[in-house]
Amino acid sequence: MRALYALFFVMLLVSCEEKKEDGKIYLPESNGNLNSISVVVDNDLWDGKVGGTIRNIFAAPLNGLPVPEPMFKIRQIPPQVFDGFATRSRIILKIEKGNLKPTTEIVNDAFAKPQTVAVIGGKTDEEIISQLQENKAKIIDAYNKEEVKEKQRRINLSLLDDTKMESKLGFTINVPSAYRISKATDDFFWLRKNLSNSKTIELMIYEVPLETISKGDSTIVDIVKMRDKITKTEIPGEDGIYMSVEDAYAPSMFETIIDNKPAFEVRGIWEMNGFTMAGPFITYAIEDKVNKRFFIADGYVYAPSLNKSEYVFELESIIKSIQIK
């Protein structure tokens, strides 16, 4: 463990372009495309089982997309060239093989700011692979939080004026100014953003009583039933056409936290009954015990022929800015 710490911090001191003024250390700004990992690893490891494990974990298909798209884009960097500008990537995975105890460390703002670096160490390929498998959920969560934070920073540069919506439902949310409110009632709001031609990103915000969603085996069934009812009644199409969750693709559900409140996250595919349209959706049901409700934020994408992961990620980042009053 000490050897890993020593090596890591020597690299930090050598690679990081620091500026010291008044005894303070100023780190350079991080860079990189959203959801792109710089993997610092020897070529031999990258071409072998370690590299295969890294790709299987971090480039695995995202849940809830009609066509497989990777969770993260990956760029390999040999340790010999990991210097200067290369150290400024916002999310980094560094593999250390040597006389080390098996270990996983997650470090913030090591070479740049903001930045999340995961360092995996071990004596053998098998120990490194074991560390990757055992800690993949923790590492992915740390990377996701860093990228959501960066996306929210970009969103906050130009925000939609949604004061009336926030006032009616008792919450705040940061929505990009490229969106518009297409429907507004006392308890339902529908926001839309045009991509090109008929392609759109859309967001529904509403509330339901606490008893609408039970906890247990039927939770996901209740959320799907709730969603189908809302889309059919609040945004119906012509000639009886309406949106519903696609039966052929079982949605996935996770438990999470938003605004320090427990929430359910559901990802799946929607389709239009009576018309050939479909796409991914992401639903968050936030438990708001104070106001005796589930606060629902539901985003979905219609973008045929386009990759959709970045649009779903945009919706996720918007929704995770919610704060309930």
C-alpha contacts under 8 A as a table, 3 or more apart, distances in Angstrom:
res1	aa1	res2	aa2	distance
1	M	4	L	5.15
1	M	5	Y	6.33
1	M	100	L	6.20
1	M	101	K	5.69
1	M	102	P	7.92
1	M	103	T	7.10
2	R	5	Y	5.07
2	R	6	A	6.04
3	A	6	A	5.08
3	A	7	L	6.11
3	A	99	N	7.71
3	A	100	L	6.42
4	L	7	L	5.24
4	L	8	F	6.02
4	L	96	E	7.76
4	L	100	L	6.43
4	L	121	G	7.00
5	Y	8	F	5.16
5	Y	9	F	6.11
6	A	9	F	5.42
6	A	10	V	6.08
7	L	10	V	5.18
7	L	11	M	6.25
8	F	11	M	5.19
8	F	12	L	6.20
9	F	12	L	4.67
9	F	13	L	6.16
10	V	13	L	5.22
10	V	14	V	6.20
11	M	14	V	5.11
11	M	15	S	5.69
11	M	16	C	7.91
12	L	15	S	5.40
12	L	16	C	5.56
12	L	110	A	6.42
12	L	111	F	6.15
13	L	16	C	5.76
15	S	82	F	7.85
15	S	83	D	5.27
15	S	84	G	5.91
15	S	87	T	6.89
15	S	111	F	7.04
16	C	27	L	7.39
16	C	83	D	7.97
16	C	84	G	6.94
16	C	87	T	7.21
16	C	110	A	7.77
16	C	111	F	4.79
16	C	112	A	7.21
17	E	27	L	6.80
17	E	28	P	6.79
17	E	84	G	7.07
17	E	111	F	7.56
18	E	25	I	6.17
18	E	26	Y	5.70
18	E	27	L	5.53
18	E	28	P	7.27
19	K	24	K	7.95
19	K	25	I	5.78
19	K	26	Y	5.13
19	K	27	L	7.01
20	K	23	G	5.95
20	K	24	K	5.36
20	K	25	I	4.87
20	K	26	Y	6.33
21	E	24	K	5.40
21	E	25	I	7.00
27	L	109	D	7.93
27	L	111	F	6.76
27	L	112	A	5.05
27	L	113	K	6.01
28	P	88	R	7.40
28	P	111	F	7.62
28	P	112	A	5.00
28	P	113	K	6.30
29	E	88	R	7.03
29	E	112	A	5.48
29	E	113	K	5.10
29	E	114	P	6.89
30	S	88	R	4.65
30	S	89	S	5.51
30	S	90	R	5.16
30	S	112	A	5.10
30	S	113	K	5.29
30	S	114	P	5.93
30	S	115	Q	6.44
31	N	88	R	5.89
31	N	89	S	5.09
31	N	90	R	5.62
32	G	36	S	6.94
32	G	89	S	5.50
32	G	90	R	6.22
33	N	36	S	5.76
34	L	147	E	6.24
34	L	150	E	7.94
34	L	151	K	7.62
35	N	71	M	7.51
35	N	72	F	5.05
35	N	73	K	6.36
35	N	143	Y	7.99
35	N	144	N	7.72
35	N	147	E	6.34
36	S	72	F	5.42
36	S	73	K	4.56
36	S	74	I	5.73
36	S	75	R	7.42
36	S	91	I	7.18
37	I	72	F	6.61
37	I	73	K	6.20
37	I	74	I	4.95
37	I	75	R	6.19
37	I	89	S	7.69
37	I	90	R	7.89
37	I	91	I	5.40
37	I	92	I	5.54
37	I	93	L	6.89
38	S	74	I	6.18
38	S	75	R	4.99
38	S	76	Q	5.93
38	S	77	I	6.67
38	S	89	S	6.58
38	S	91	I	6.55
38	S	92	I	4.80
38	S	93	L	6.22
39	V	74	I	6.88
39	V	75	R	5.95
39	V	76	Q	4.69
39	V	77	I	5.83
39	V	92	I	5.89
39	V	93	L	4.72
39	V	94	K	5.88
39	V	95	I	7.72
40	V	76	Q	6.01
40	V	77	I	4.76
40	V	78	P	5.68
40	V	79	P	5.75
40	V	82	F	7.12
40	V	92	I	7.34
40	V	93	L	6.10
40	V	94	K	4.64
40	V	95	I	6.15
41	V	45	L	6.60
41	V	46	W	6.33
41	V	76	Q	6.90
41	V	77	I	6.34
41	V	78	P	5.36
41	V	79	P	6.01
41	V	94	K	6.30
41	V	95	I	5.25
41	V	96	E	7.43
42	D	45	L	5.35
42	D	46	W	6.18
42	D	77	I	7.88
42	D	78	P	5.16
42	D	79	P	6.31
43	N	46	W	4.95
43	N	47	D	6.09
43	N	78	P	6.24
44	D	47	D	5.27
44	D	48	G	6.29
45	L	48	G	5.11
45	L	49	K	7.01
45	L	50	V	5.55
45	L	51	G	5.92
45	L	125	D	7.80
46	W	49	K	7.52
46	W	50	V	6.09
46	W	51	G	3.90
46	W	52	G	7.23
46	W	76	Q	7.72
47	D	50	V	7.68
47	D	51	G	5.73
47	D	52	G	7.39
48	G	51	G	5.57
48	G	52	G	6.38
49	K	52	G	4.93
49	K	53	T	6.11
49	K	125	D	7.43
49	K	129	I	7.90
50	V	53	T	5.16
50	V	54	I	6.28
50	V	125	D	6.31
50	V	128	I	7.18
50	V	129	I	5.92
51	G	54	I	5.04
51	G	55	R	6.22
52	G	55	R	5.19
52	G	56	N	6.08
53	T	56	N	5.02
53	T	57	I	6.16
53	T	129	I	6.69
53	T	132	L	7.71
54	I	57	I	5.31
54	I	58	F	5.96
54	I	59	A	7.69
54	I	132	L	7.52
55	R	58	F	5.46
55	R	59	A	5.04
55	R	60	A	7.09
55	R	74	I	7.77
56	N	59	A	5.79
56	N	60	A	5.44
57	I	60	A	5.51
57	I	133	Q	7.98
57	I	136	K	7.12
58	F	70	P	7.56
58	F	71	M	6.09
58	F	72	F	5.75
58	F	73	K	7.95
58	F	74	I	7.78
58	F	140	I	7.62
59	A	70	P	4.57
59	A	71	M	5.18
59	A	72	F	5.27
59	A	73	K	6.47
59	A	74	I	7.17
60	A	69	E	7.84
60	A	70	P	5.28
60	A	71	M	5.68
60	A	72	F	7.87
61	P	68	P	5.23
61	P	69	E	5.13
61	P	70	P	4.54
61	P	71	M	5.74
62	L	65	L	6.58
62	L	68	P	6.80
62	L	69	E	6.02
62	L	70	P	5.90
62	L	71	M	5.12
62	L	309	S	7.70
63	N	252	S	7.21
63	N	267	R	6.58
63	N	268	G	7.33
64	G	251	P	6.78
64	G	252	S	7.31
64	G	267	R	4.92
64	G	268	G	4.16
64	G	269	I	6.04
64	G	280	P	5.89
64	G	281	F	7.15
64	G	282	I	7.91
65	L	68	P	6.30
65	L	69	E	7.38
65	L	268	G	6.98
65	L	269	I	6.80
65	L	279	G	7.34
65	L	280	P	5.41
65	L	308	K	7.38
65	L	309	S	7.46
66	P	269	I	6.80
66	P	279	G	6.59
66	P	280	P	6.72
69	E	307	N	7.53
69	E	309	S	6.77
70	P	73	K	6.56
77	I	81	V	6.86
77	I	82	F	6.46
78	P	81	V	5.82
78	P	82	F	6.55
79	P	82	F	4.99
80	Q	83	D	7.88
81	V	86	A	7.72
82	F	86	A	5.60
82	F	87	T	6.15
83	D	86	A	5.49
83	D	87	T	5.61
84	G	87	T	5.72
84	G	88	R	7.44
85	F	88	R	5.54
85	F	89	S	7.97
86	A	89	S	6.40
87	T	111	F	5.99
87	T	112	A	7.35
88	R	111	F	6.17
88	R	112	A	5.26
88	R	113	K	7.97
88	R	115	Q	7.81
89	S	92	I	6.43
89	S	112	A	7.71
89	S	115	Q	7.18
90	R	112	A	7.58
90	R	113	K	7.62
90	R	114	P	6.47
90	R	115	Q	4.46
90	R	116	T	6.30
90	R	146	E	7.86
91	I	115	Q	5.79
91	I	116	T	4.97
91	I	117	V	5.84
91	I	143	Y	6.36
91	I	146	E	7.65
92	I	115	Q	7.93
92	I	116	T	6.43
92	I	117	V	4.69
92	I	118	A	6.29
93	L	117	V	5.87
93	L	118	A	4.90
93	L	119	V	6.08
93	L	120	I	7.70
94	K	117	V	7.24
94	K	118	A	6.13
94	K	119	V	4.75
94	K	120	I	6.22
95	I	119	V	5.99
95	I	120	I	4.97
95	I	121	G	6.12
95	I	128	I	7.80
96	E	119	V	7.22
96	E	120	I	5.98
96	E	121	G	4.63
96	E	122	G	6.64
97	K	100	L	7.22
97	K	121	G	5.79
97	K	122	G	5.28
97	K	123	K	5.48
97	K	124	T	6.69
97	K	125	D	7.73
97	K	128	I	7.65
98	G	121	G	7.65
98	G	122	G	6.32
98	G	123	K	4.86
98	G	124	T	7.57
99	N	122	G	7.24
99	N	123	K	5.38
100	L	121	G	6.33
100	L	122	G	5.17
100	L	123	K	5.49
101	K	121	G	6.94
101	K	122	G	5.54
101	K	123	K	6.79
102	P	120	I	7.69
102	P	121	G	5.41
102	P	122	G	4.31
102	P	123	K	7.10
102	P	127	E	6.04
102	P	128	I	6.90
102	P	131	Q	6.82
103	T	120	I	5.94
103	T	121	G	5.17
103	T	122	G	6.63
103	T	131	Q	6.67
104	T	118	A	7.06
104	T	119	V	5.70
104	T	120	I	4.68
104	T	121	G	6.43
104	T	131	Q	6.55
104	T	135	N	7.35
105	E	118	A	5.73
105	E	119	V	5.17
105	E	120	I	6.68
106	I	116	T	6.96
106	I	117	V	5.65
106	I	118	A	4.40
106	I	119	V	6.30
106	I	139	I	7.46
107	V	110	A	6.36
107	V	116	T	5.90
107	V	117	V	5.13
107	V	118	A	6.33
107	V	119	V	7.86
108	N	114	P	7.38
108	N	115	Q	5.55
108	N	116	T	4.66
108	N	117	V	6.22
109	D	112	A	5.31
109	D	113	K	4.96
109	D	114	P	5.53
109	D	115	Q	4.61
109	D	116	T	6.24
109	D	117	V	7.70
110	A	113	K	7.72
110	A	115	Q	6.95
110	A	116	T	7.60
110	A	117	V	7.07
111	F	115	Q	7.55
112	A	115	Q	5.95
114	P	146	E	7.83
115	Q	146	E	7.22
116	T	142	A	7.19
116	T	143	Y	6.61
116	T	146	E	6.81
118	A	139	I	6.78
120	I	128	I	6.54
120	I	131	Q	6.80
120	I	132	L	7.25
121	G	127	E	7.94
121	G	128	I	6.08
121	G	131	Q	7.83
122	G	125	D	7.38
122	G	127	E	5.31
122	G	128	I	5.16
123	K	127	E	6.54
123	K	128	I	7.56
124	T	127	E	5.25
124	T	128	I	6.43
125	D	128	I	5.17
125	D	129	I	6.08
126	E	129	I	5.09
126	E	130	S	6.06
127	E	130	S	5.03
127	E	131	Q	6.25
128	I	131	Q	5.11
128	I	132	L	6.26
129	I	132	L	5.06
129	I	133	Q	6.22
130	S	133	Q	5.18
130	S	134	E	6.04
131	Q	134	E	5.19
131	Q	135	N	5.98
132	L	135	N	5.43
132	L	136	K	5.53
133	Q	136	K	5.41
134	E	137	A	7.85
135	N	138	K	5.37
135	N	139	I	6.23
136	K	139	I	5.14
136	K	140	I	5.98
137	A	140	I	5.23
137	A	141	D	6.05
138	K	141	D	5.20
138	K	142	A	6.28
139	I	142	A	5.12
139	I	143	Y	6.22
140	I	143	Y	5.10
140	I	144	N	5.99
141	D	144	N	5.08
141	D	145	K	6.16
142	A	145	K	5.27
142	A	146	E	6.36
143	Y	146	E	5.15
143	Y	147	E	6.26
144	N	147	E	5.14
144	N	148	V	6.02
145	K	148	V	5.16
145	K	149	K	6.10
146	E	149	K	5.19
146	E	150	E	6.34
147	E	150	E	5.00
147	E	151	K	6.10
148	V	151	K	5.05
148	V	152	Q	6.03
148	V	313	F	7.98
148	V	316	E	7.85
148	V	317	S	5.30
149	K	152	Q	5.14
149	K	153	R	6.23
149	K	317	S	7.71
150	E	153	R	5.01
150	E	154	R	6.47
151	K	154	R	5.16
151	K	155	I	6.19
151	K	314	E	7.26
151	K	317	S	6.49
152	Q	155	I	4.88
152	Q	156	N	6.06
152	Q	174	N	7.92
152	Q	317	S	6.07
152	Q	318	I	6.97
152	Q	321	S	7.50
153	R	156	N	5.24
153	R	157	L	6.91
154	R	157	L	5.53
155	I	158	S	6.20
155	I	159	L	6.80
155	I	174	N	7.29
155	I	175	V	6.94
155	I	176	P	5.39
156	N	159	L	5.81
156	N	174	N	6.75
156	N	175	V	7.86
156	N	176	P	7.10
158	S	176	P	5.88
158	S	177	S	5.64
159	L	174	N	6.44
159	L	175	V	5.60
159	L	176	P	4.54
159	L	177	S	4.54
160	L	174	N	7.49
160	L	175	V	5.55
160	L	176	P	5.42
160	L	177	S	3.95
160	L	178	A	7.32
160	L	179	Y	6.87
160	L	180	R	7.60
161	D	177	S	7.50
162	D	165	M	5.44
162	D	166	E	6.29
163	T	166	E	5.15
163	T	167	S	6.04
164	K	167	S	5.10
164	K	168	K	6.25
165	M	168	K	5.32
165	M	169	L	6.42
165	M	184	A	7.58
165	M	189	F	7.25
166	E	169	L	5.48
166	E	170	G	5.55
166	E	171	F	5.07
166	E	172	T	5.46
166	E	173	I	7.46
167	S	170	G	5.19
167	S	171	F	6.88
168	K	186	D	6.42
168	K	187	D	7.32
169	L	186	D	7.86
169	L	187	D	6.74
169	L	206	Y	7.67
169	L	207	E	7.92
170	G	324	I	6.27
170	G	325	K	5.39
171	F	322	I	6.89
171	F	323	Q	5.57
171	F	324	I	4.22
171	F	325	K	5.16
172	T	321	S	7.84
172	T	322	I	5.60
172	T	323	Q	5.23
172	T	324	I	6.47
172	T	325	K	7.70
173	I	318	I	7.04
173	I	319	I	7.14
173	I	321	S	5.50
173	I	322	I	4.59
173	I	323	Q	6.64
174	N	318	I	6.05
174	N	321	S	6.02
174	N	322	I	7.33
175	V	179	Y	7.10
175	V	318	I	6.00
176	P	179	Y	5.98
177	S	180	R	7.42
178	A	193	K	6.06
179	Y	191	L	6.31
179	Y	192	R	5.29
179	Y	193	K	4.45
179	Y	194	N	7.72
180	R	191	L	5.46
180	R	192	R	5.44
180	R	193	K	6.48
181	I	184	A	6.99
181	I	189	F	7.13
181	I	190	W	5.87
181	I	191	L	4.37
181	I	192	R	6.45
182	S	189	F	7.71
182	S	190	W	5.54
182	S	191	L	5.55
182	S	192	R	6.56
183	K	188	F	7.67
183	K	189	F	5.54
183	K	190	W	4.99
183	K	191	L	7.16
184	A	187	D	7.88
184	A	188	F	6.03
184	A	189	F	4.66
184	A	190	W	6.64
185	T	188	F	5.25
185	T	189	F	6.40
187	D	206	Y	5.64
187	D	207	E	6.71
188	F	204	M	7.28
188	F	205	I	5.89
188	F	206	Y	4.69
188	F	207	E	7.61
188	F	234	E	7.97
189	F	204	M	5.71
189	F	205	I	5.18
189	F	206	Y	6.50
190	W	202	E	7.22
190	W	203	L	5.80
190	W	204	M	4.63
190	W	205	I	6.57
191	L	202	E	5.60
191	L	203	L	5.01
191	L	204	M	6.36
192	R	200	T	6.73
192	R	201	I	5.82
192	R	202	E	4.38
192	R	203	L	6.37
193	K	200	T	5.52
193	K	201	I	5.14
193	K	202	E	6.28
194	N	197	N	7.56
194	N	198	S	7.24
194	N	199	K	6.14
194	N	200	T	4.57
194	N	201	I	6.61
195	L	198	S	7.56
195	L	199	K	5.26
195	L	200	T	5.26
195	L	201	I	7.26
195	L	303	A	7.96
196	S	199	K	5.30
196	S	200	T	7.38
199	K	301	V	7.94
199	K	302	Y	5.42
199	K	303	A	4.82
199	K	304	P	7.33
200	T	301	V	6.06
200	T	302	Y	5.32
200	T	303	A	6.42
201	I	299	G	7.42
201	I	300	Y	6.08
201	I	301	V	4.63
201	I	302	Y	6.42
201	I	311	Y	7.03
202	E	299	G	5.59
202	E	300	Y	5.41
202	E	301	V	6.26
203	L	297	A	7.07
203	L	298	D	5.59
203	L	299	G	4.21
203	L	300	Y	6.46
203	L	315	L	7.59
204	M	296	I	7.88
204	M	297	A	5.86
204	M	298	D	5.04
204	M	299	G	6.21
205	I	295	F	7.81
205	I	296	I	5.71
205	I	297	A	4.68
205	I	298	D	6.39
206	Y	295	F	6.31
206	Y	296	I	5.28
206	Y	297	A	6.76
207	E	293	R	6.42
207	E	294	F	5.72
207	E	295	F	4.60
207	E	296	I	5.51
208	V	212	T	6.46
208	V	293	R	5.56
208	V	294	F	5.37
208	V	295	F	6.70
208	V	296	I	7.51
209	P	212	T	5.57
209	P	292	K	6.41
209	P	293	R	4.43
209	P	294	F	6.09
210	L	213	I	6.27
210	L	287	E	7.50
210	L	289	K	7.76
210	L	292	K	5.82
210	L	293	R	4.51
210	L	294	F	5.46
211	E	214	S	6.36
212	T	222	D	6.96
212	T	226	M	7.58
213	I	219	T	6.01
213	I	222	D	5.40
213	I	223	I	6.43
213	I	294	F	7.92
214	S	218	S	6.64
214	S	219	T	5.34
214	S	222	D	6.95
215	K	218	S	6.89
215	K	219	T	5.27
216	G	219	T	5.55
217	D	220	I	7.42
218	S	221	V	5.08
218	S	222	D	6.15
219	T	222	D	5.20
219	T	223	I	6.33
220	I	223	I	5.06
220	I	224	V	6.16
220	I	253	M	6.73
220	I	266	V	7.58
221	V	224	V	5.25
221	V	225	K	6.12
222	D	225	K	5.10
222	D	226	M	6.03
223	I	226	M	5.03
223	I	227	R	6.06
224	V	227	R	5.07
224	V	228	D	6.11
224	V	245	V	6.77
225	K	228	D	5.23
225	K	229	K	6.25
226	M	229	K	5.26
226	M	230	I	6.31
227	R	230	I	5.17
227	R	231	T	6.17
227	R	244	S	7.55
227	R	245	V	7.85
228	D	231	T	5.33
228	D	232	K	6.05
228	D	243	M	7.01
228	D	244	S	4.99
228	D	245	V	6.61
229	K	232	K	5.28
229	K	233	T	6.17
230	I	233	T	5.33
230	I	234	E	5.56
230	I	235	I	7.63
231	T	234	E	5.46
231	T	235	I	5.31
231	T	236	P	6.66
231	T	242	Y	6.92
231	T	243	M	5.75
231	T	244	S	6.90
232	K	235	I	6.10
232	K	236	P	5.21
232	K	242	Y	5.30
232	K	243	M	6.18
232	K	244	S	7.44
233	T	236	P	5.95
235	I	242	Y	7.48
236	P	240	G	7.31
236	P	241	I	6.48
236	P	242	Y	5.06
236	P	243	M	7.41
237	G	240	G	6.31
237	G	241	I	4.75
237	G	242	Y	5.42
238	E	241	I	5.63
240	G	274	G	7.59
241	I	272	M	6.63
241	I	273	N	5.56
241	I	274	G	5.28
241	I	275	F	6.83
242	Y	272	M	5.51
242	Y	273	N	5.47
242	Y	274	G	7.44
243	M	270	W	6.68
243	M	271	E	5.68
243	M	272	M	4.43
243	M	273	N	6.08
244	S	270	W	5.60
244	S	271	E	5.69
244	S	272	M	6.37
244	S	273	N	7.02
245	V	268	G	7.34
245	V	269	I	6.06
245	V	270	W	4.39
245	V	271	E	6.22
246	E	249	Y	5.83
246	E	250	A	7.69
246	E	268	G	7.83
246	E	269	I	5.65
246	E	270	W	5.13
246	E	271	E	5.61
247	D	250	A	6.49
249	Y	268	G	6.96
249	Y	269	I	6.56
250	A	268	G	6.87
251	P	266	V	6.57
251	P	267	R	5.51
251	P	268	G	4.25
251	P	269	I	7.13
252	S	266	V	5.61
252	S	267	R	5.41
252	S	268	G	6.48
253	M	264	F	6.80
253	M	265	E	5.49
253	M	266	V	4.39
253	M	267	R	6.55
254	F	264	F	5.86
254	F	265	E	5.08
254	F	266	V	6.51
255	E	262	P	7.28
255	E	263	A	5.92
255	E	264	F	4.79
255	E	265	E	6.09
256	T	262	P	6.07
256	T	263	A	5.23
256	T	264	F	6.09
256	T	265	E	6.76
257	I	260	N	5.73
257	I	261	K	5.35
257	I	262	P	4.76
257	I	263	A	5.45
258	I	261	K	5.30
258	I	262	P	6.56
258	I	263	A	6.41
258	I	286	I	6.97
258	I	320	K	6.12
258	I	322	I	7.25
258	I	323	Q	7.92
259	D	320	K	7.72
259	D	321	S	7.90
259	D	322	I	6.57
259	D	323	Q	5.42
259	D	324	I	7.14
261	K	286	I	6.66
261	K	287	E	6.32
261	K	288	D	7.18
262	P	286	I	6.17
262	P	287	E	5.76
263	A	284	Y	6.51
263	A	285	A	5.37
263	A	286	I	4.24
263	A	287	E	5.79
264	F	283	T	7.90
264	F	284	Y	5.58
264	F	285	A	5.14
264	F	286	I	6.60
265	E	282	I	7.11
265	E	283	T	5.71
265	E	284	Y	4.68
265	E	285	A	6.70
266	V	282	I	5.71
266	V	283	T	5.06
266	V	284	Y	6.50
267	R	280	P	7.38
267	R	281	F	5.80
267	R	282	I	4.60
267	R	283	T	6.49
268	G	280	P	5.76
268	G	281	F	5.55
268	G	282	I	6.75
269	I	278	A	6.95
269	I	279	G	5.52
269	I	280	P	4.43
269	I	281	F	5.85
270	W	278	A	5.40
270	W	279	G	5.52
270	W	280	P	6.04
270	W	281	F	6.49
271	E	276	T	7.60
271	E	277	M	5.70
271	E	278	A	4.14
271	E	279	G	6.71
272	M	275	F	5.38
272	M	276	T	6.42
272	M	277	M	5.40
272	M	278	A	6.33
273	N	276	T	7.88
277	M	302	Y	7.72
278	A	302	Y	6.67
279	G	300	Y	7.09
279	G	301	V	5.67
279	G	302	Y	5.37
279	G	303	A	7.22
279	G	304	P	7.84
280	P	300	Y	5.73
280	P	301	V	5.76
280	P	302	Y	7.64
280	P	308	K	7.79
280	P	312	V	7.57
281	F	298	D	7.21
281	F	299	G	5.62
281	F	300	Y	4.04
281	F	301	V	6.49
281	F	312	V	7.40
282	I	298	D	5.83
282	I	299	G	5.33
282	I	300	Y	6.26
282	I	312	V	7.18
282	I	315	L	7.81
282	I	316	E	7.46
283	T	296	I	7.23
283	T	297	A	5.98
283	T	298	D	4.24
283	T	299	G	6.33
284	Y	296	I	5.76
284	Y	297	A	5.31
284	Y	298	D	6.17
284	Y	319	I	7.81
285	A	294	F	5.82
285	A	295	F	5.74
285	A	296	I	4.69
285	A	297	A	6.72
286	I	294	F	5.32
286	I	295	F	5.00
286	I	296	I	6.29
287	E	293	R	6.56
287	E	294	F	4.74
287	E	295	F	6.52
288	D	291	N	5.69
288	D	292	K	6.01
288	D	293	R	5.31
288	D	294	F	5.58
288	D	295	F	6.57
288	D	324	I	7.94
289	K	292	K	4.68
289	K	293	R	6.30
289	K	294	F	7.93
290	V	293	R	7.94
297	A	319	I	6.47
299	G	312	V	7.58
299	G	315	L	5.92
299	G	316	E	7.95
300	Y	312	V	7.19
300	Y	315	L	7.87
301	V	308	K	7.30
301	V	311	Y	6.99
301	V	312	V	7.07
303	A	306	L	5.59
303	A	307	N	7.70
303	A	308	K	6.93
307	N	310	E	7.40
308	K	311	Y	5.34
308	K	312	V	6.33
309	S	312	V	5.17
309	S	313	F	6.07
310	E	313	F	4.97
310	E	314	E	6.17
311	Y	314	E	4.97
311	Y	315	L	6.42
312	V	315	L	5.13
312	V	316	E	6.21
313	F	316	E	4.91
313	F	317	S	6.14
314	E	317	S	5.15
314	E	318	I	6.23
315	L	318	I	5.09
315	L	319	I	6.10
316	E	319	I	5.22
316	E	320	K	6.12
317	S	320	K	5.18
317	S	321	S	6.62
318	I	321	S	5.48
318	I	322	I	7.49
319	I	322	I	5.67
